[in-house]
């Protein structure tokens, strides 16, 4: 049964793009959680209020990382639905390298957003401690 489902997904690209994009989103979010999850867990364990403040700052700064993430998944969608048109421009290997590059850019921008958020949160906490 699984072989038939896989064949159907590969041959009927009119509807199977949703499955492929869902898998792409889940895979990239899993990889993001693997790379960034340790940072978040350690922040949450140390001090929950700092963690909440850091997430507030992060949400403001992470837009660029999410744009690259969305672009990555948009290209996966377009490659899946119109593969022959896109392979005119680059080979499969080159598209794969582009997708990996977009993922890495997204990851780096998320890391940068977390780092800047942590610094802002530390600055806030230091200034609050001085006032006390």
Secondary structure, DSSP 8 states (H G I E B T S, - for coil): -HHHHHHHHHH-HHHHHHHHHHHHHHHHHHHHHHHHHHHHHHHHHH-HHHHHHHHHHHHHH-HHHHHHHHHHHHHHHHHHHSHHHHTTTS-HHHHHHHHHHHHHHHHHHHHHHHHHHHHHHHHHHHHHHHH-
